[in-house]
Amino acid sequence: MKPTVVLAYSGGLDTSCILAWLIEKGYKVIVFVADVGQIEDFENLRQKATKIGAEKVIVEDLKQLFVEEYIWPAVQGGAIYEDRYLMGTALARPCIGQALVKAAKTEGAGYISHGATGKGNDQIRFELACYALCPEIQIISPWRMPEFYTTFAGRQDLITYAKKHEIPVPVTPKAPWSMDANLMHISYESGILEDPATSPPDGLYLMTSDPKTAPSLSDVIEIHFKQGLPVKVKNVIDGTTKEKPLELFMYLNELGGKHGIGRIDIVENRFIGMKSRGCYETPAGTILHEAHLDLEIFTMDRELRKIKKYLATKFSEQIYNGFWFSPECEFTRTCIAQSQLNVTGTVLLELYRGHVSIQGRSSPSSPYNQELVSMDVQGDYTPSDAGGFIRVNAVRLREHYRIKKDCC
């Protein structure tokens, strides 16, 4: 019997050629297509994979799982890699990996394959997820196999192979870069973007409008959180309300895209050890990150938040590097969830031409005491006590400069 492999399939040039190549190598290939919110003709993908020779095509809707089990913990955790990247791709990979393992077990497959490059992060993310959830699985990674990457030295070799095998692969020279899309973001890299000095060309971004030409009228919204998780969004202007996680997130994508919110152009540090340049657009993720950050500072004890901020940095690295299913990441998520018990309340925001502006916030569990902090009311505070507080904190500063003076 032929060995069975489940191939993570996007329908693009790489995975279409890999599908044909695996069949040539004697594998029975089951194609797995993950619907994580990308705009795609899934029936066309099914027909294309079947025509190439796939034994079976599985298309699974993972959108709700993606939002509730992956994006929501990232929002709660304030996960942002290197202070800028909200990790739409990195969060989708363990979600897809989980579904790949499930498909492999259901189909009795001993192998999982993917089309991730041998230089990137995705090979690590996919494979660590698969090995964690199914230790006995074997991975076929063609772009790390000499017999594959010496045969296909570049894109042109893949195009030649596709034509030879009558694989219908659209090649669009007008977009000389690679894209990865899901409901959280679209990433753009490679091609002309590999030069970090080259500005992103007009028309690159597909998910968000250009902030310069975005509507001149803003949208004002309320986002309600419960223990750090979004539970409702309300448009103050027209009354539109969304409460279900997927609907809430997609509505914020719509508003954020309309106002050109969430675009970044960065150079980041890949886990494998090299720097790469990427352009990203993450409208809903950016709005939620700003709102959650504001509410968290409003409701959380100062010293607790210092620890949580450290955990957020570690959590971001764990996600980015592919360790979602690691014991340390499970522990980090548990600790972060515990820190969010009082992060409940509402944030008022204005969305306008690329900007998210916080307009106000309220919470039943905030330590904010208006009477205590007021400049007009003394409250339960004795101003003269501050003198001793300042003198005690000045002790080490005085000693520091006394020693410094003596040494000089």
QUIQUIQUI-V741065 format. One record per backbone hydrogen bond with DSSP energy under -0.5 kcal/mol. NH is the residue of the N-H (numbers start at 1). CO is the residue of the C=O. E is the energy in kcal/mol with one decimal. If there is no record, write none. Layout:
# QUIQUIQUI-V741065
nh = (NH | NH)
co = (CO | CO)
e = (E | E)
This chain:
# QUIQUIQUI-V741065
nh = (5 | 6 | 7 | 7 | 8 | 8 | 9 | 9 | 16 | 17 | 18 | 19 | 20 | 21 | 22 | 23 | 24 | 25 | 26 | 27 | 28 | 29 | 30 | 30 | 31 | 31 | 32 | 33 | 33 | 34 | 35 | 35 | 36 | 40 | 42 | 45 | 46 | 47 | 48 | 49 | 50 | 51 | 52 | 53 | 54 | 55 | 56 | 58 | 59 | 60 | 60 | 62 | 62 | 63 | 66 | 67 | 68 | 69 | 70 | 70 | 71 | 72 | 74 | 75 | 76 | 77 | 78 | 78 | 79 | 80 | 81 | 83 | 84 | 85 | 86 | 91 | 92 | 93 | 94 | 95 | 96 | 97 | 98 | 99 | 100 | 101 | 102 | 103 | 104 | 105 | 106 | 107 | 108 | 108 | 109 | 110 | 111 | 112 | 113 | 114 | 120 | 124 | 125 | 126 | 127 | 128 | 129 | 130 | 131 | 132 | 133 | 134 | 137 | 138 | 140 | 141 | 142 | 142 | 144 | 145 | 146 | 148 | 149 | 150 | 152 | 153 | 158 | 159 | 160 | 161 | 162 | 163 | 164 | 165 | 166 | 167 | 168 | 169 | 170 | 172 | 173 | 175 | 177 | 178 | 180 | 182 | 183 | 186 | 187 | 188 | 189 | 192 | 193 | 194 | 195 | 196 | 198 | 204 | 209 | 213 | 214 | 214 | 215 | 219 | 221 | 222 | 223 | 224 | 224 | 225 | 226 | 228 | 229 | 231 | 232 | 233 | 234 | 235 | 236 | 236 | 237 | 239 | 242 | 248 | 249 | 250 | 251 | 252 | 253 | 254 | 255 | 256 | 257 | 258 | 259 | 260 | 261 | 264 | 266 | 268 | 270 | 270 | 273 | 276 | 278 | 279 | 280 | 281 | 282 | 286 | 287 | 288 | 289 | 290 | 291 | 292 | 293 | 294 | 295 | 296 | 297 | 298 | 299 | 300 | 305 | 306 | 307 | 308 | 309 | 310 | 311 | 312 | 313 | 314 | 315 | 316 | 317 | 318 | 319 | 320 | 321 | 322 | 323 | 326 | 330 | 331 | 332 | 333 | 334 | 335 | 336 | 337 | 338 | 339 | 340 | 340 | 341 | 343 | 344 | 345 | 346 | 347 | 348 | 349 | 349 | 350 | 351 | 352 | 352 | 354 | 355 | 357 | 357 | 358 | 359 | 360 | 362 | 365 | 366 | 368 | 370 | 373 | 374 | 381 | 383 | 385 | 386 | 387 | 388 | 389 | 390 | 391 | 392 | 393 | 394 | 395 | 395 | 398 | 399 | 400 | 401 | 402 | 403 | 404 | 405 | 406 | 407 | 408)
co = (28 | 111 | 5 | 30 | 6 | 113 | 7 | 32 | 12 | 13 | 14 | 15 | 16 | 17 | 18 | 19 | 20 | 21 | 23 | 22 | 3 | 27 | 5 | 28 | 29 | 56 | 7 | 31 | 58 | 32 | 33 | 60 | 34 | 38 | 40 | 41 | 42 | 43 | 44 | 45 | 46 | 47 | 48 | 49 | 49 | 29 | 29 | 31 | 57 | 33 | 58 | 35 | 60 | 35 | 62 | 63 | 64 | 65 | 65 | 66 | 66 | 67 | 70 | 71 | 72 | 73 | 74 | 75 | 74 | 78 | 85 | 80 | 81 | 81 | 84 | 87 | 88 | 89 | 90 | 91 | 92 | 93 | 94 | 95 | 96 | 97 | 98 | 99 | 100 | 101 | 102 | 103 | 104 | 105 | 104 | 4 | 4 | 138 | 6 | 140 | 117 | 121 | 121 | 122 | 123 | 124 | 125 | 126 | 127 | 128 | 129 | 130 | 134 | 110 | 112 | 139 | 114 | 140 | 141 | 142 | 144 | 145 | 145 | 146 | 148 | 151 | 154 | 155 | 156 | 157 | 158 | 159 | 160 | 161 | 163 | 162 | 166 | 167 | 168 | 170 | 171 | 172 | 175 | 189 | 187 | 185 | 36 | 281 | 180 | 279 | 178 | 176 | 190 | 191 | 192 | 194 | 195 | 201 | 257 | 210 | 210 | 211 | 258 | 351 | 349 | 234 | 347 | 222 | 232 | 345 | 229 | 343 | 226 | 224 | 224 | 242 | 222 | 240 | 220 | 234 | 220 | 235 | 233 | 244 | 245 | 246 | 247 | 248 | 249 | 250 | 251 | 252 | 253 | 254 | 255 | 257 | 256 | 280 | 278 | 276 | 268 | 274 | 270 | 268 | 266 | 188 | 264 | 186 | 262 | 282 | 283 | 284 | 285 | 286 | 287 | 288 | 289 | 290 | 291 | 292 | 293 | 294 | 295 | 296 | 301 | 302 | 303 | 304 | 305 | 306 | 307 | 308 | 309 | 310 | 311 | 312 | 313 | 314 | 315 | 316 | 317 | 319 | 318 | 323 | 326 | 327 | 328 | 329 | 330 | 331 | 332 | 333 | 334 | 335 | 336 | 337 | 338 | 340 | 342 | 225 | 362 | 223 | 360 | 221 | 347 | 357 | 219 | 350 | 355 | 259 | 352 | 350 | 355 | 356 | 348 | 348 | 346 | 344 | 363 | 298 | 368 | 369 | 370 | 379 | 381 | 382 | 383 | 384 | 384 | 385 | 386 | 387 | 388 | 389 | 390 | 391 | 392 | 394 | 395 | 396 | 397 | 398 | 399 | 400 | 401 | 402 | 403 | 404)
e = (-2.6 | -2.3 | -0.6 | -2.6 | -0.5 | -2.6 | -0.7 | -2.9 | -1.9 | -2.1 | -2.5 | -2.1 | -1.7 | -2.6 | -2.9 | -1.8 | -2.1 | -1.7 | -1.5 | -2.2 | -2.8 | -0.7 | -2.9 | -0.5 | -0.6 | -2.8 | -3.1 | -0.5 | -3.5 | -0.5 | -0.6 | -3.0 | -1.1 | -0.9 | -1.2 | -1.9 | -2.2 | -2.3 | -2.6 | -2.7 | -2.1 | -2.4 | -2.0 | -1.4 | -2.5 | -2.6 | -0.9 | -3.2 | -0.5 | -2.4 | -0.5 | -2.5 | -0.8 | -0.5 | -3.0 | -2.2 | -2.6 | -2.5 | -0.5 | -1.0 | -2.6 | -2.7 | -1.4 | -2.4 | -2.7 | -2.2 | -0.7 | -1.0 | -2.4 | -0.5 | -2.8 | -1.2 | -1.9 | -2.4 | -0.5 | -2.3 | -1.1 | -1.6 | -0.8 | -0.8 | -2.5 | -3.1 | -2.4 | -1.5 | -2.6 | -2.3 | -1.8 | -2.2 | -2.6 | -2.5 | -2.2 | -2.5 | -0.7 | -0.5 | -2.6 | -1.0 | -1.3 | -2.2 | -2.7 | -1.2 | -0.7 | -0.7 | -2.1 | -2.9 | -1.8 | -2.7 | -1.7 | -2.3 | -2.9 | -2.1 | -2.1 | -2.0 | -2.3 | -1.8 | -2.6 | -0.6 | -0.6 | -0.6 | -2.3 | -2.0 | -0.6 | -1.9 | -2.4 | -2.1 | -2.6 | -0.7 | -1.3 | -2.3 | -2.3 | -2.2 | -2.7 | -2.4 | -2.2 | -1.9 | -1.1 | -3.3 | -0.7 | -1.1 | -0.5 | -0.5 | -0.7 | -2.0 | -2.3 | -3.3 | -1.7 | -2.5 | -3.0 | -1.3 | -2.5 | -2.6 | -2.1 | -1.7 | -1.9 | -1.8 | -0.9 | -0.9 | -1.9 | -1.7 | -2.9 | -1.6 | -0.5 | -0.7 | -0.6 | -1.7 | -2.5 | -2.7 | -2.4 | -0.5 | -3.3 | -3.2 | -2.6 | -3.0 | -1.6 | -3.1 | -1.3 | -2.4 | -2.5 | -3.2 | -2.5 | -0.7 | -0.8 | -2.3 | -2.4 | -3.2 | -2.4 | -2.5 | -2.2 | -2.0 | -2.0 | -2.1 | -2.5 | -3.1 | -2.9 | -2.0 | -1.6 | -1.0 | -2.8 | -2.6 | -2.7 | -2.9 | -0.7 | -2.6 | -1.4 | -2.3 | -2.8 | -2.6 | -2.6 | -1.5 | -1.9 | -2.0 | -2.0 | -2.6 | -2.2 | -2.2 | -2.3 | -2.9 | -2.4 | -1.9 | -2.3 | -2.7 | -2.1 | -1.7 | -1.9 | -2.3 | -2.3 | -1.3 | -1.3 | -2.4 | -2.8 | -1.6 | -2.3 | -2.5 | -1.8 | -2.0 | -3.1 | -2.4 | -1.9 | -2.5 | -2.5 | -2.7 | -2.5 | -1.3 | -2.9 | -1.7 | -2.1 | -2.2 | -2.3 | -2.6 | -1.9 | -2.4 | -2.6 | -2.5 | -1.8 | -1.8 | -0.8 | -0.8 | -1.1 | -1.6 | -2.3 | -1.8 | -2.7 | -2.2 | -3.1 | -2.9 | -0.5 | -2.7 | -3.1 | -0.5 | -2.2 | -3.1 | -1.7 | -2.8 | -0.6 | -0.5 | -3.5 | -1.2 | -2.3 | -0.6 | -0.6 | -0.5 | -0.6 | -2.2 | -1.1 | -2.1 | -0.7 | -2.1 | -1.7 | -1.2 | -0.6 | -1.7 | -2.6 | -2.3 | -2.5 | -1.9 | -1.4 | -0.7 | -0.9 | -2.6 | -2.1 | -2.4 | -2.1 | -2.0 | -2.5 | -2.1 | -2.0 | -2.3 | -2.5 | -1.2)
